[in-house]
Amino acid sequence: MHELVVTKSIHQLVLRHAQKADAKRVLTVTLEIGALSDLQTEWLQRYFDRLSRNTVSEGAILNITRVPAVFLCKQCCQTFEISSLLDGDLTCQQCHSSEVSLVSGKEYHVINMEVL
């Protein structure tokens, strides 16, 4: 259900920028979502479709790219990426320490919009 709150925020941002650009229609919205985010693509699009009814963004497609999570090693200060907690080993690839902290991977960003 938290997808609804996130999607409302994204939709409001899209509408603001569409208005500033004097757009007649929003065709696509490109998003980057961190690999560790539990936001589900299907639900983001469903909620966006519902929220965008009777607005300039009605019918817009969300193009979503998952970006790797970045961790920082507390021992040697090297960063490394993983695509999923299931796929990756949470030890530093340089010094093999398991003392790491998350730098990024749970965020989402609106990258651009295609409008008419």
C-alpha positions, 0 to 999 in steps of 0.5 A: 500500500505504500506504493500509493503514497509514493505514486501520489508524490510522483504524480504531483511532481509530474503535474507541477512540471507539466504545468510549468512546461505548458504540456498538453499531455504527458506521454512517459515518466522515467523513474530510477528505483533503488534495487533494495526498494520494495516498490513494485512496478505493477502497483506503481503503474496501477496507482499512477493510472488511477491518479492520472484520470482526467489529468494531462498525465492520463495514459502516461507510461512509467518507464522504471529502471532498477539501479544497484544498491551501493554499500560502503566498507567501514574498514577500507572505505571502498564502495561496491554495488549489488543488484539484490540482497539475494544475489549479492554478498554483503562483504567488501569486495576489496578487503572482505570485511562484513562491516558495511553500510548502505549508501543508496539503494532504497530511493526513487527519482524521477529522471525525466518526462516526455510531454506534448 
